[in-house]
């Protein structure tokens, strides 16, 4: 590996969670390697109190994995959204000897910021 290459930890799961005004926190989309449990990830990625913040980075632990999600609070003119969309795009990483006990999830933050922007733009048009 040369000095310009960065060894990014493997992603074991990726997901999009959003706040639905009727259902609460919802896991909208996900993909994972076999054996990774995503039950409850929408609550870790959208903790209460974020409605007053425009964007944030959320770190959490779930079922033996370390997670990071980027939260975005996006204005919306859709009456069903009550003035805003709240969405998080995140990943889960299983810690390993190479990544240490925190899984080096912070290395995925810039990628997740770009994906959150794309996901929130898509939701704004729906």
N, C-alpha and C positions, 0 to 999 in steps of 0.2 A: 504494500500500500504506500502511495506517495504522500507527501505532506498535504496535498490538496484534497485527498479523499477522507471522508469521515465514516467510521463504522457505526451505522445507526442500528440500535437494537431491533430485533424482530418484533413485529406487531402480532399479538395473538388474537386480538379482537379489535374491531373498529365499529363505531355506532354513531347514530344520530338520535338524540333525545330532544323532545320539545314539550312545552307546556300547552296543553289543550284547555280552553276555557270551560269545557264541559266535563272532561275526564281527568284533568290534572296532569301530572307528569306521565309522558308516554314514550316508550321506545319505538321510534318511527322506523328505523332501519338498522340492521346489524349484519355482520359477517364475522365468523370466528373459526379458529382451528377446532377440531373435535376435542371435546372435554372441557372447554371453557364455558363457564356458567355466567350468563348475563343477567340473571334474575336480580332485579332491584337497581341495576346500573342507572336507570333514569332518575332515581332519587339521589344517587351519589353525584351525578353530573348536573343536576338542577336543584341544588340545595335551597331551602327556603331563605328568603331575604334578598335574593338576587334581582328582584324586580326594580330595585332602585339603582342598579348598576348597568352601564352600557355594555361593558365587556370585562371578562375576568378569566383567569386561568385557575382551574380547579384540580387539585391533586387528591387522590383517594386510594383506598385499599379495598379490594373486593375479591372474595373467594380465592385467596392466594396469589392474586395478581395486583400489580400497581397500575393505577389509572391516572390519566390526565385528560382533561376536557377543556375546550375553549367555549365559553358562554358568550352569547351575543343577545342583546335586547334591541330589537329592530322595530322602528315605528311602522305601523300598518294602518291603512285607511279602511280595511275590511271590517265591517261591523262585528262579525263573528270573533275577531281577534281582540276586540275591546281596546283598540288603539296600539297594540304591540304584539310582536311575535317574540317568544323566548325560546332559544334553541342552543343546544350544546353538541359539538362534534368531538368525539373522544376515542382513545385507544386504551387497550389493556395490554400489559407486557408481563410475562412471567419472569421474575428475577432469576438470574443464573450466576454462575461463577464469574462469567465475563462482565455482566452488568452490575453485579453487587445487589444488595438487598433492596435498593430503590428502583432497580430496573432501568435506570437512566431514561425515564419517560420524558424528561425535559427536552430531550433531543428531538422529540416529535412536535414541539410547540409551534414552530414556524409553519410546518406542514398543516397542522390543525387550524391555525389562524386562516390560512388560505381556504381550507375546506369549509370552515364556518361561514366565511364571507360568501362563498359560492352557494352553500345550502340556504343561507338567509335570503340571498337574492332570488333563488328559486321559489322559496316560500312566499316572498313578497308578491310574486306574480300569480299565485294560486288564489 
